Amino acid sequence: MTGFDWPALMRAGIRGLGLRPEDFWRLSPAELMIMLGRESGNAPLSRARLDELARAFPDRDGGPENG
């Protein structure tokens, strides 16, 4: 499984787009790709994959501080 290149995405979002870090982290990967002009192609995360990740990494108490 390939992961996200977070350093490159952070550089693109914070340096390239001028986003504040808190705004960068509020974006979904799909929103960031759209802002970077990469909106064409397949969705980066399917609902099935999201459900799989939610099962693998459940929220402990449902609070906003989980991350």
C-alpha positions in Angstrom: 0.0 0.0 0.0 1.3 3.4 -0.9 0.8 6.3 1.5 0.6 10.0 1.0 3.7 12.0 0.6 2.8 14.4 3.4 6.0 16.6 3.2 5.3 17.3 -0.5 1.6 17.9 0.1 2.4 20.2 3.0 4.8 22.2 0.8 2.3 22.4 -2.0 -0.5 23.5 0.4 1.4 25.8 2.8 4.1 27.2 0.6 2.5 26.8 -2.8 -1.1 27.8 -2.1 -0.3 30.0 1.0 -2.6 28.0 3.3 -2.2 28.4 7.1 -1.3 25.0 8.7 -4.7 24.8 10.4 -6.5 25.4 7.1 -4.3 22.7 5.4 -5.2 20.1 8.0 -8.9 20.9 7.7 -8.9 20.0 4.0 -9.6 16.5 2.7 -7.1 15.0 0.3 -9.7 15.4 -2.5 -10.1 19.1 -1.7 -6.4 19.7 -1.7 -6.0 17.9 -5.1 -8.7 20.1 -6.5 -7.0 23.3 -5.2 -3.7 22.0 -6.8 -5.5 21.6 -10.1 -5.6 17.8 -10.1 -9.4 17.4 -10.1 -9.5 15.0 -13.0 -9.2 11.2 -12.7 -10.4 8.7 -10.1 -11.5 9.7 -6.6 -8.5 9.3 -4.3 -10.6 7.4 -1.7 -13.6 5.3 -2.2 -16.4 4.9 0.3 -15.4 1.2 0.8 -11.9 2.2 1.6 -13.1 4.9 4.0 -15.2 2.3 5.8 -12.3 0.0 5.9 -10.1 2.7 7.5 -12.8 3.6 10.0 -13.0 0.0 11.1 -9.2 -0.3 11.4 -8.8 3.1 13.2 -12.0 3.7 15.2 -12.5 7.0 17.2 -11.9 6.3 20.8 -14.4 8.7 22.3 -15.7 10.5 19.2 -14.2 13.8 20.4 -12.7 16.4 18.1 -9.2 16.0 19.6 -8.8 12.5 18.1 -6.7 12.8 15.0 
